[in-house]
Amino acid sequence: MENQNPDNNNTPLPASGLAIASLVLGICSIPTCLCYGVPSLICGIIGLILAHSASQQVAAGTAGGQGLIKAGRICSIIGLVLSVLYWIFLAVMIAVVAPKMKDQLKHDFDKQAQHDAQQNPPPAPAPSQP
């Protein structure tokens, strides 16, 4: 249940601005995990920090918004996890694909050099003049 305003027991406290900001950053951290994971990490970490600060305000009784805090914390955690999974995926892809690409590029380069040698034979040495 929402915290009640101490002045009037029927009026709930307004939601903390930090709770709203935590929710917004948590939501933003989810789709931005596909932007190489960096914006997601930034949004997720800041969202968790704001959620912690907002929960302290709620515990002190100066603000409400416990549901927003919980949603912001959950979204931030999901964004962080997705970002970490994306980084792991990139590392695995680089570890698996890079050696194969290196071998393929070397093969293609050698094949092209061989083709060029067949198309343009080296010039015959100039006859020596006594």
C-alpha positions as CSV (number, residue, x, y, z in Angstrom):
1,M,0.0,0.0,0.0
2,E,1.2,3.5,-0.8
3,N,2.6,5.6,2.0
4,Q,0.0,7.9,3.5
5,N,0.5,11.6,3.9
6,P,1.0,12.3,7.6
7,D,-1.0,15.5,7.4
8,N,-4.1,13.7,5.9
9,N,-4.4,10.0,6.2
10,N,-6.6,9.7,3.1
11,T,-4.1,11.3,0.7
12,P,-1.3,9.2,-0.6
13,L,2.2,10.8,-0.9
14,P,3.1,11.9,-4.4
15,A,5.5,9.6,-6.3
16,S,9.1,10.3,-5.9
17,G,10.8,12.0,-8.9
18,L,13.7,9.6,-8.4
19,A,11.3,6.7,-8.8
20,I,9.9,8.0,-12.0
21,A,13.5,8.7,-13.3
22,S,14.5,5.2,-12.3
23,L,11.6,3.7,-14.2
24,V,12.3,5.8,-17.3
25,L,16.0,4.8,-17.3
26,G,15.2,1.2,-16.7
27,I,12.8,1.1,-19.6
28,C,15.4,2.9,-21.8
29,S,18.1,0.4,-20.8
30,I,16.2,-2.5,-22.4
31,P,16.2,-1.5,-26.1
32,T,19.5,0.3,-25.9
33,C,21.3,-3.0,-25.1
34,L,21.5,-3.5,-28.9
35,C,23.6,-0.3,-29.2
36,Y,26.8,-2.3,-28.4
37,G,25.5,-2.5,-24.8
38,V,27.1,0.7,-23.6
39,P,24.0,3.0,-23.3
40,S,22.2,0.1,-21.6
41,L,24.9,-0.3,-19.0
42,I,24.8,3.5,-18.3
43,C,21.0,3.7,-18.1
44,G,20.7,0.5,-16.0
45,I,23.3,1.5,-13.5
46,I,22.0,5.0,-13.0
47,G,18.4,3.5,-12.9
48,L,19.5,1.2,-10.0
49,I,21.1,4.0,-8.1
50,L,18.0,6.2,-8.5
51,A,15.8,3.3,-7.4
52,H,17.9,2.9,-4.3
53,S,17.7,6.6,-3.5
54,A,14.0,6.7,-4.1
55,S,13.4,3.7,-1.8
56,Q,15.3,5.6,1.0
57,Q,12.8,8.5,0.4
58,V,9.9,6.1,0.7
59,A,11.3,4.5,3.8
60,A,11.7,8.0,5.4
61,G,8.1,8.7,4.5
62,T,8.8,11.8,2.4
63,A,7.6,10.3,-0.9
64,G,5.6,7.5,-2.4
65,G,5.9,5.4,-5.5
66,Q,7.0,2.0,-4.2
67,G,5.5,0.4,-7.4
68,L,7.5,2.7,-9.6
69,I,10.7,1.9,-7.7
70,K,10.1,-1.8,-8.1
71,A,9.3,-1.5,-11.8
72,G,12.4,0.7,-12.4
73,R,14.6,-1.7,-10.5
74,I,13.3,-4.7,-12.5
75,C,13.7,-2.9,-15.8
76,S,17.2,-1.7,-15.0
77,I,18.2,-5.2,-14.0
78,I,16.8,-6.7,-17.2
79,G,18.6,-4.1,-19.3
80,L,21.9,-4.8,-17.5
81,V,21.5,-8.6,-18.0
82,L,20.7,-8.1,-21.7
83,S,23.7,-5.8,-22.1
84,V,26.0,-8.3,-20.5
85,L,24.6,-11.1,-22.6
86,Y,25.1,-9.0,-25.7
87,W,28.8,-8.4,-24.7
88,I,29.2,-12.2,-24.2
89,F,27.6,-12.9,-27.6
90,L,30.0,-10.4,-29.3
91,A,33.0,-11.9,-27.6
92,V,32.1,-15.4,-28.6
93,M,31.4,-14.3,-32.2
94,I,34.8,-12.6,-32.4
95,A,36.5,-15.6,-30.9
96,V,34.8,-18.0,-33.3
97,V,34.6,-15.9,-36.5
98,A,37.8,-14.0,-36.5
99,P,40.2,-17.0,-37.0
100,K,38.0,-18.3,-39.8
101,M,38.0,-14.8,-41.4
102,K,41.8,-14.6,-41.1
103,D,42.2,-18.0,-42.9
104,Q,39.7,-17.0,-45.6
105,L,41.4,-13.7,-46.2
106,K,44.8,-15.3,-46.5
107,H,43.4,-17.9,-48.9
108,D,41.8,-15.2,-51.0
109,F,44.9,-13.1,-51.0
110,D,47.1,-16.0,-52.1
111,K,44.6,-16.9,-54.8
112,Q,44.5,-13.3,-56.1
113,A,48.3,-13.1,-56.1
114,Q,48.5,-16.4,-58.1
115,H,45.9,-15.1,-60.6
116,D,47.8,-11.8,-61.0
117,A,51.0,-13.7,-61.6
118,Q,49.3,-15.7,-64.4
119,Q,47.8,-12.6,-66.0
120,N,50.9,-10.5,-65.9
121,P,54.0,-12.6,-66.1
122,P,57.2,-11.0,-65.0
123,P,59.0,-9.2,-67.8
124,A,61.8,-11.0,-69.6
125,P,65.2,-9.9,-68.7
126,A,66.7,-7.4,-71.1
127,P,69.4,-8.9,-73.4
128,S,72.8,-8.0,-72.3
129,Q,74.8,-5.9,-74.7
130,P,78.6,-6.4,-74.9
